[in-house]
């Protein structure tokens, strides 16, 4: 499957980089000039209410700011799952990534967006790749590219997202979900 907005990068069991070990990255942008995504399964220690109190009630559980990746941790990105039938066309402060998932401008008024959202997630930092870098990592076997679901972005079951995404792919990828976290302890 080609990388595109809305696809997931699932870290292979052999990827040992601590920034990405057993992560699931939601791709926001993939262009010849570079790629950008956010890690979906790394909740941070900071509560949304502590940094963006107006958005707290719209944030999906757990209501913490997730670690989107190792790049620019002072940048906040917000992804939302829109309600069924809601179009972002002409909607202020919202840009579709892969319908029904959209980027939300955190300077927008949350009250005007609330009726259109199923849930949202705030990320500090992001995962980024220069031109050709991600393609090289995929060819090397660091990442598996699979389809994403809107619920992946707002799930409260983030702790096992890596295994759940792999299991729903069917064999042979589903078998990777049984790979031990610490091979030496197996």
C-alpha positions in Angstrom: 0.0 0.0 0.0 1.4 3.4 -0.9 1.9 6.1 1.8 -0.8 8.7 1.7 -2.7 10.9 4.1 -4.8 8.7 6.3 -2.6 5.6 6.1 -0.8 4.3 9.1 2.9 3.5 9.5 3.2 0.6 11.9 6.7 0.2 13.4 8.1 -3.2 12.6 9.1 -5.3 15.6 12.7 -4.8 14.6 12.6 -1.0 14.8 14.4 -0.2 17.9 14.6 3.6 17.8 13.0 4.6 21.2 11.1 7.4 19.5 9.2 4.9 17.3 9.4 1.5 19.0 6.0 -0.2 18.7 4.3 3.0 17.5 1.5 3.6 15.1 1.9 6.9 13.1 -1.0 8.5 11.3 0.1 10.1 8.1 -1.1 13.7 7.7 1.0 14.6 4.6 3.2 12.7 2.2 4.8 14.6 -0.7 8.0 14.4 -2.7 9.5 17.1 -0.5 8.8 15.2 2.7 6.3 13.6 5.0 4.5 14.4 8.3 2.6 12.3 10.7 1.8 11.9 14.4 2.3 9.0 16.8 -1.2 7.8 17.9 -0.2 5.6 20.9 2.0 7.8 23.1 -0.1 9.7 25.6 1.9 12.5 27.3 1.9 13.5 31.0 0.3 17.0 30.3 -3.5 17.3 30.4 -5.2 19.1 27.6 -7.0 21.3 30.3 -3.6 22.5 31.5 -2.5 23.9 28.1 -5.7 24.3 26.1 -8.6 24.4 28.6 -11.2 25.5 26.0 -10.6 22.2 24.1 -10.6 19.8 27.2 -14.3 18.7 26.8 -13.8 17.8 23.1 -10.6 15.8 23.7 -11.0 12.1 23.5 -10.0 10.0 26.6 -7.5 10.1 28.0 -7.6 13.8 27.8 -3.8 14.2 27.7 -1.6 15.8 25.1 -0.1 13.0 23.1 3.6 12.9 22.0 3.2 13.2 18.2 6.9 12.6 17.6 10.4 13.9 18.2 10.2 16.9 15.9 9.4 20.3 17.5 7.7 19.3 20.7 6.6 22.9 21.2 4.3 22.7 18.1 0.7 21.5 18.8 -1.3 19.7 16.2 -4.9 18.6 16.5 -6.6 15.8 14.6 -10.4 15.3 14.8 -12.8 12.6 13.6 -15.8 14.4 12.2 -19.3 13.1 12.7 -20.9 11.0 9.9 -22.2 13.2 7.1 -20.3 16.3 8.1 -18.3 18.0 5.3 -15.4 20.2 6.2 -15.8 22.1 2.9 -16.1 25.8 3.8 -15.7 25.0 7.5 -13.4 27.6 9.2 -10.5 26.2 11.1 -10.7 22.7 9.7 -8.8 21.0 6.9 -9.5 17.5 5.7 -6.6 15.0 6.0 -8.5 11.9 4.9 -12.3 12.2 5.4 -13.6 12.0 8.1 -10.3 12.9 9.8 -9.3 16.5 9.7 -6.7 18.9 11.1 -8.2 21.5 13.5 -6.8 24.9 14.0 -6.5 25.3 17.8 -7.0 29.0 17.5 -10.6 28.3 16.3 -13.6 28.5 18.6 -14.2 25.0 20.0 -17.9 25.8 20.6 -18.6 26.3 16.9 -16.9 23.0 16.0 -18.3 20.8 18.8 -21.5 19.7 17.0 -19.4 18.5 14.0 -16.8 16.4 16.0 -16.9 12.8 17.2 -13.7 13.5 19.1 -10.2 14.9 18.8 -6.7 14.4 19.9 -4.0 17.0 20.6 -0.4 16.2 19.8 2.8 17.9 21.0 5.4 17.6 18.2 5.2 15.5 15.1 7.1 12.8 13.1 8.7 14.2 10.0 10.8 12.8 7.2 12.8 14.7 4.5 12.5 13.9 0.8 13.0 10.2 0.2 13.8 9.4 3.8 10.6 7.7 4.6 10.7 5.6 1.4 14.1 4.4 2.4 12.9 3.4 5.9 10.0 1.5 4.4 12.3 -0.3 1.9 14.6 -1.2 4.8 11.6 -2.8 6.6 11.3 -0.3 9.5 7.7 0.5 8.7 4.6 -1.4 7.5 2.1 0.8 5.6 -1.6 -0.1 6.3 -5.0 1.6 6.0 -6.0 3.8 8.9 -9.4 4.0 10.5 -10.9 7.3 11.9 -11.3 5.5 15.3 -7.5 5.0 15.4 -7.1 8.7 15.9 -9.4 9.0 18.9 -9.3 5.6 20.5 -9.1 5.3 24.2 -7.4 1.9 23.7 -4.1 3.4 22.6 -1.9 1.1 24.8 -2.5 -1.9 22.5 -3.1 0.1 19.2 0.1 -1.4 17.7 -1.1 -5.0 18.2 -4.7 -4.3 17.3 -3.8 -2.6 14.0 -1.5 -5.5 13.0 -4.2 -8.1 14.0 -6.8 -6.6 11.8 -4.5 -6.8 8.7 -4.9 -10.6 8.5 -2.0 -13.0 7.9 0.9 -12.7 7.6 1.0 -9.2 9.2 -1.4 -10.3 12.0 1.3 -12.7 13.2 3.6 -9.8 14.0 1.2 -8.7 16.8 2.4 -11.7 18.8 6.1 -10.7 18.5 7.4 -10.3 22.1 8.2 -6.8 23.3 11.5 -8.0 24.8 12.8 -10.9 22.6 15.6 -11.7 25.1 13.0 -12.4 27.8 11.0 -14.8 25.7 
